[in-house]
């Protein structure tokens, strides 16, 4: 039997608005405080004689206004007021000049220590696998492998599976960007695409521009290829400093730029559409190629998808790299590059480096994309990541010292936490957290000069649970016990 709402709303008000206004008054009167859990939907229905749909509407209204947040499998919680939100970090100030890279030992040590499933994965580089449409992918795998032709081993040599490249080309069209299928080269994940792009435009001893802080895999690639890194100041919200980049282009003459234009790892920052246009114009004027690492572009938390720098490329100087690893299937390791004028060089390098990618994996993703469920999955994934971001930020705000600084990205799944005290050692925090079965990504992983020792990167890509909440509380205690914080 359906529940009937027995309360009488004021003229001009719906019952859900009445309930929402009452909760607002309770928050304003400090009856409900930041972090408090609201009564469950079932409890509110029973005590107030309201229907579930009425309570859901009230809570949705409050959530849209930023007053509460939904935590999967835990309920609804009161958000801190805007005035209580932590400030964002300041722009980075890396050393000037081009420097050899030496970071492999540190990164390898950290990545090797966090493989256990028992560890709370705030240091992970991937979102939680349960967020992906695994059943649909299994069906696509079964269907696509049955129809693989006996000549597919030869047909899918670089540039790769034609059907998948056409599907990727169609996705570019939805972004207002026309990319020929022949320009797209399929690779073993985005990282191979990025490495092939580096090899196409740079030789040992050359210098390449990267952000500061920078994705550690970019630094590892530069080290492996014996390239030098020029780290450019990067704002935690607005991205790379174009005025500083212009100076570097004039004085250092780098061979390429490797930049993440959307939801950069680790900061989460993005260049505005206007800034991307200005970036492409600046690099074009200097004949410097852009290796655009855009693996997080599809993971925006707003209704408006971001543009890519590739959108403004008129001369084929932008090599746009992405993959399905962050959005659909990490284990399939399928990425690509729309390589512009360098497409032929990248194809040849791919053939010499790894011959081809996984033929069944490429066929599976082509089948899945053609079935038309990808955008529906992305909408669900984006909504989940947004909820998890809000839960993590709220938890850090409550459990960390009050003077902590952190980013509030509009996409991706990373938050950068700045602990603005000279005495804090992120590596010491890392090891103490690991002893408590918690992984984090310490700031020095993202620097060629050993910087960001007071910074942490936290991953909100896994479903938020009471265990995650407890882990942040433990991290907060570890940080508070650092020297100088007693």
Helices and strands as residue ranges (DSSP letters): H 15-28, H 41-48, H 52-64, E 68-71, E 75-78, G 82-84, E 99-100, H 104-111, E 120-121, G 129-131, H 134-146, H 152-155, H 162-174, G 181-183, E 184-187, H 189-201, E 207-212, H 216-224, E 228-235, E 239-240, H 242-251, E 256-259, H 273-285, E 289-293, G 309-312, E 318-323, G 330-332, E 335-338, G 340-342, H 343-354, H 359-371, H 374-399, E 405-406, E 414-418, H 426-435, E 438-439, E 441-442, G 443-446, E 455-459, H 466-480
